[in-house]
Each structure stands twice: as C-alpha cells, then as structure tokens.
C-alpha cells in the first residue's frame, strides 16, 4: 500500500509540474480543426486552460460556439471573450461560422466576457507574469492589438505557440495572409515563438479509422465531435479533402508530446506589400527568429491525438490535480 501511495504521489508531482497555463486565441467555427484542438486541450492534463479569445469575422458567434463546446466538456468555468472582427491589414473576406449550427439554443450558457479579446489576453498575461503560453490558432489580430495596447506585454508572455507560416518554401497560408501586418507585429515583439507551419500540419489528417473510432465511442464528448464532423462535411468546399487536416491540433501536440516534432531555429519574415503580401519567407530573408517545426512523426502524432480525444473526460483528472495541488489525499 505504501508503494502504491508513493507511486500516486510521484504521478501527482509529475502532472502538476508539467502543467502549462494556456490562453487559446482561435477562429473556431469554419474549419473543424480549431474545435478538435480545443477538445484536445480539455482532454490534456498537462494544460491548464485560462481563457479563450475569438478572432476574425463574427467573433461573437465564434465565442458562443466555444462556450457550447466548453459546456459539452463540463468546463463552463473558462472565460471566453470575443475579439477583433476585422484584421489590421485586410486581405480577404472573413470566413463564416457554419459549425455554430450545432448550438442548442435551449441550453443556457455562461455569458461572453465583457472584456474584448485583446483585453482578456492582457489581463491573463499580467495576472500570470512569465507563465502564460498563448496558443494562436487563427489570424494574429487579437495578439497584435494587445501588444499595441500594452507596450510591456511582450515581457509578461512566456511563449507563443502559433499555427501558421511555413518552415519550407514561401507560402501564403490562411492565418498569416488573413492579417499580414498583425503577423509582423507579433513575430517582431520579442516573445519566444514556436511556429507550426502548413508544411508540417498538413501531414496530420483525420483518417477513416479515426472516424470509425469516434462513431463507435458513445461518450457525450465524442458524440459531440462526431456531430461537428458531420456539419463540417456538409459545409466543406468541394475542393477540400473528404477528411479534415488537423492543423490546430498539432499545436497541442507541441505542448503535450513535443518529442514527436523536430524543431529548428530560423528567421521568419512576413511580406507585407506587393503581389507577395501575406507570404512568409523563412530562412532566406532577414527577420525575427522562431523555433519552427521542420519534422513530425505524423502517424504517432495522429494516434496521440485520437487516443486523447477518445479518453474519458478530463474533468475528473483536473479535480485530481487540483486536490493534489492542495495536498488532499
């Protein structure tokens, strides 16, 4: 019995020390990978979710969808703020929020925060100086706006993990080209940045076997994800693949299983003018330094993602960690 108690203490200590304090900035609601990433965060004991901000287009509706997902996972305690609707440097029309069709209007959800997205980022960073990791899954407008509002913010944020750009040949991916000026501001702020480019995230695509496992799992949370997947299939453009790429989930892998990725320090410059506006040019031009993913064990990463999504609700694990932090046996 004593050996078992010592093992439990060791597991508690390991889990608590490995926790990341995270705020997620997301354009949840069009492609399904944002929702999958948020669900993955809620299933990850390494991550302590401190807040969510929404960006690009109808951010109020995106915030309502985030709240509904949190409700499905029993995490109504997480603060959600609606952020910037329009980019600092507009390039294209903001996307819609088709996945909001899943929201049951009969369900009473917590209110969206009265703070704006940039204000919530500032509050979280200043309240947890040197501890906050920003997980940026969409255009970087909220973060850039927050940096403009609070000049000392760059010193309070521990790290940014962003989905966007490329570590290969220049390419105008969605998140960067949607607000190239915001990307320039964030990359040049002096905050340590881990970058997961399109050339890495496109290696992680949901497999038919993963969909079968989701359908065969009858937990409330996995059935919620299955419904989202069906909505995504109905609304996806014809040119898209039959199964989604889980770009944003790779950012969670970078926190929970970084050994599955290979990183290299390199320059990452965003072009803000001319015909190549919105392109990221890594390595070949001067620019801010980032830790960019250059490789991924895609099969192992997809298995890690799927197992986490299919595991029992993280709510009990979270309570276990909270009890452990306070020394409750």
C-alpha positions in Angstrom: 0.0 0.0 0.0 2.8 2.4 0.8 4.4 1.7 -2.6 1.1 2.5 -4.3 0.8 5.7 -2.3 4.3 6.7 -3.3 3.5 5.9 -6.9 0.4 8.1 -6.8 2.4 11.0 -5.2 5.0 10.7 -7.9 2.3 10.8 -10.6 0.7 13.8 -9.0 4.0 15.6 -8.8 4.9 14.9 -12.4 1.5 16.0 -13.7 1.4 19.2 -11.7 5.0 20.3 -12.6 4.3 19.6 -16.3 1.2 21.9 -16.5 1.1 24.8 -19.0 -1.1 27.8 -18.3 -2.7 28.5 -21.7 -4.9 31.0 -23.3 -6.3 30.0 -26.7 -6.8 32.5 -29.5 -9.0 31.0 -32.2 -11.2 31.5 -35.2 -13.3 28.4 -34.3 -16.3 27.7 -36.4 -15.3 27.3 -40.0 -12.8 24.6 -40.4 -13.1 21.8 -37.8 -9.5 21.8 -36.6 -10.0 24.6 -34.0 -12.8 22.7 -32.3 -10.7 19.5 -32.3 -7.7 21.3 -30.9 -9.9 22.9 -28.1 -11.3 19.5 -27.3 -7.8 18.0 -27.2 -6.7 20.7 -24.7 -9.7 19.9 -22.5 -8.5 16.3 -22.5 -4.9 17.1 -21.7 -3.8 17.1 -18.1 -0.6 18.9 -19.0 -2.7 22.0 -19.9 -4.5 24.4 -17.6 -6.8 26.4 -19.8 -7.0 30.0 -18.5 -9.2 31.5 -21.2 -10.3 31.6 -24.9 -10.5 34.6 -27.2 -12.1 34.5 -30.7 -10.9 36.4 -33.8 -11.8 37.1 -37.4 -15.3 37.7 -38.7 -18.3 37.1 -36.4 -16.4 36.7 -33.2 -19.5 36.8 -31.0 -20.8 33.7 -32.7 -17.4 32.1 -32.5 -17.4 32.8 -28.8 -20.8 31.2 -28.4 -19.6 28.1 -30.2 -16.5 28.0 -27.9 -18.8 28.3 -24.8 -21.0 25.5 -26.2 -18.0 23.2 -26.6 -16.9 24.0 -23.1 -20.4 23.1 -21.9 -20.1 19.8 -23.6 -16.9 19.1 -21.7 -18.1 20.4 -18.4 -15.8 23.4 -18.3 -18.2 26.4 -18.1 -15.6 27.9 -15.7 -13.4 29.0 -18.6 -13.7 32.7 -19.6 -14.4 33.4 -23.3 -14.0 36.8 -24.9 -15.0 37.9 -28.4 -12.1 39.7 -30.1 -11.3 41.6 -33.3 -13.7 41.1 -36.2 -11.6 42.9 -38.8 -7.9 42.4 -39.5 -5.4 45.3 -39.1 -4.5 44.8 -42.7 -7.5 43.3 -44.5 -6.7 40.8 -47.3 -9.8 38.7 -47.7 -13.3 38.4 -46.5 -13.6 36.8 -43.1 -15.0 33.2 -43.2 -18.3 32.2 -41.8 -19.1 30.1 -38.7 -21.1 27.1 -40.1 -20.3 24.9 -37.2 -22.4 27.1 -34.9 -25.3 25.1 -36.3 -24.6 22.6 -33.5 -25.5 25.1 -30.8 -28.7 24.1 -29.0 -30.4 27.5 -28.3 -32.3 25.9 -25.4 -29.1 25.4 -23.4 -28.3 28.3 -21.1 -24.6 29.1 -21.5 -22.4 31.5 -19.4 -22.2 35.0 -20.7 -19.4 36.1 -23.1 -16.9 38.2 -21.2 -17.4 41.9 -21.1 -13.7 42.2 -21.9 -12.6 42.3 -25.5 -10.3 39.5 -26.8 -7.2 41.7 -26.6 -8.2 42.9 -23.1 -8.5 39.3 -21.9 -5.1 38.5 -23.3 -3.6 41.5 -21.4 -5.4 40.6 -18.2 -4.3 36.9 -18.3 -0.7 37.8 -19.1 -0.3 40.5 -16.4 -2.0 38.3 -13.8 0.4 35.4 -14.6 3.6 37.2 -15.5 6.1 34.9 -17.2 3.7 31.9 -17.0 1.2 32.4 -19.9 1.5 30.4 -23.1 -0.6 31.8 -25.9 -1.9 29.1 -28.3 -2.7 31.0 -31.5 -4.9 29.1 -33.9 -6.1 31.8 -36.2 -5.0 35.2 -37.6 -2.9 37.1 -35.1 -5.1 40.3 -34.9 -6.0 40.0 -31.2 -2.4 39.4 -30.1 -1.1 42.3 -32.2 -3.8 44.6 -30.9 -3.0 43.6 -27.3 0.7 44.3 -27.9 -0.2 47.8 -29.2 -2.5 48.5 -26.2 0.0 47.3 -23.6 3.7 48.1 -24.5 5.1 45.9 -21.7 3.0 42.9 -22.6 5.8 41.2 -24.5 7.7 40.8 -21.2 4.7 39.2 -19.4 4.0 36.4 -22.0 6.1 33.3 -21.6 5.7 31.8 -25.1 3.6 31.9 -28.2 2.8 28.6 -30.0 1.3 29.6 -33.3 -0.2 27.7 -36.2 0.8 29.4 -39.5 3.6 30.2 -41.8 6.0 27.7 -43.2 9.4 26.3 -42.5 9.8 25.3 -46.1 9.4 27.3 -49.3 7.5 30.7 -49.1 3.7 30.2 -48.9 0.7 32.4 -48.0 -1.1 30.2 -45.5 -4.6 31.3 -44.3 -3.6 32.6 -40.8 -0.7 34.8 -41.9 -2.3 36.1 -45.1 -5.5 37.0 -43.3 -3.7 39.7 -41.4 -0.1 40.0 -42.5 0.5 43.2 -40.5 -0.6 41.5 -37.3 1.8 38.7 -38.0 4.6 41.1 -38.5 3.8 42.8 -35.2 3.7 39.5 -33.2 6.8 38.0 -34.8 8.7 41.2 -34.1 7.6 41.6 -30.5 10.5 39.7 -28.9 8.3 36.9 -27.4 9.7 33.4 -27.8 7.7 31.8 -30.6 7.1 28.2 -31.6 5.8 28.0 -35.2 3.9 25.2 -36.8 3.8 25.8 -40.5 1.4 24.4 -43.1 4.2 22.1 -44.4 4.1 20.3 -41.1 0.4 20.5 -40.1 -0.8 19.1 -43.5 0.8 15.8 -42.6 -1.8 15.3 -39.9 -5.1 14.4 -41.5 -8.0 12.6 -39.8 -8.1 9.0 -41.0 -11.1 6.8 -41.8 -10.1 4.6 -38.9 -10.2 7.6 -36.6 -13.7 8.5 -37.7 -14.8 4.9 -37.1 -13.4 5.0 -33.6 -15.2 8.3 -33.0 -18.5 6.8 -34.2 -18.1 3.7 -32.0 -17.4 5.6 -28.9 -20.6 6.7 -27.2 -19.3 9.2 -24.7 -21.1 12.5 -24.8 -18.0 14.4 -25.8 -17.1 12.1 -28.7 -20.6 12.2 -30.0 -20.4 16.0 -29.9 -17.2 15.8 -32.0 -19.0 13.4 -34.4 -21.8 15.9 -34.9 -19.3 18.6 -35.6 -17.6 16.4 -38.2 -20.9 15.8 -39.9 -21.6 19.6 -40.0 -18.1 20.2 -41.4 -18.7 17.6 -44.2 -22.0 19.4 -45.2 -20.3 22.8 -45.4 -16.8 22.0 -46.7 -15.9 23.4 -50.1 -15.9 20.8 -52.9 -12.2 21.2 -53.4 -11.3 20.2 -49.9 -10.4 16.6 -49.0 -13.1 14.3 -47.7 -11.4 14.2 -44.2 -10.1 17.3 -42.5 -6.5 18.2 -41.7 -6.0 18.8 -38.0 -3.7 21.7 -38.3 -4.5 23.3 -35.0 -4.3 20.0 -33.0 -0.6 19.9 -33.9 -0.1 22.9 -31.6 -1.5 20.8 -28.7 0.9 18.0 -29.7 3.8 20.6 -29.5 2.8 21.1 -25.8 1.8 17.6 -24.8 4.2 15.4 -26.9 7.0 17.6 -28.2 9.2 14.6 -28.8 7.0 13.8 -31.8 8.2 17.0 -33.5 11.6 18.3 -34.7 12.4 22.0 -34.4 15.0 24.3 -35.8 15.7 28.0 -35.1 15.3 30.1 -38.2 14.2 33.5 -39.4 10.6 34.0 -40.4 9.8 37.2 -42.4 6.2 38.1 -43.5 6.0 40.1 -46.6 3.5 43.0 -46.2 3.4 44.6 -49.6 3.1 43.8 -53.3 2.0 40.7 -55.0 3.6 38.5 -52.3 1.7 40.2 -49.5 0.9 37.6 -46.8 3.7 35.2 -47.9 6.1 34.0 -45.2 9.7 33.7 -46.3 11.6 31.5 -43.9 15.4 31.2 -43.8 16.2 33.1 -47.0 15.5 36.7 -45.7 16.4 38.6 -42.5 13.6 38.5 -39.9 12.6 37.6 -36.4 13.9 34.3 -35.1 11.4 31.5 -34.3 11.6 27.8 -33.3 10.0 26.3 -36.3 8.8 22.7 -36.7 10.7 21.0 -39.5 9.5 17.5 -39.0 6.8 15.4 -37.4 6.1 11.7 -36.7 2.7 12.1 -38.3 1.4 8.6 -37.6 2.4 8.7 -33.9 1.0 12.3 -33.6 -2.4 11.2 -35.0 -2.5 8.3 -32.7 -1.7 10.6 -29.7 -4.5 13.0 -30.8 -7.1 10.2 -31.4 -6.4 8.5 -28.1 -6.7 11.7 -26.2 -10.0 12.6 -27.9 -11.4 9.2 -27.1 -10.2 9.1 -23.5 -12.6 9.6 -20.6 -13.5 13.1 -19.7 -10.6 15.1 -18.3 -12.8 16.7 -15.6 -12.0 14.0 -13.1 -8.3 14.3 -13.8 -8.5 18.1 -13.4 -10.1 17.6 -10.0 -7.5 15.1 -9.1 -4.8 17.6 -9.9 -6.4 20.4 -8.0 -6.7 18.1 -5.0 -3.1 17.2 -5.4 -2.0 20.8 -5.5 -3.7 21.5 -2.2 -2.3 18.3 -0.6 -5.6 16.5 -0.3 -5.3 12.7 -0.1 
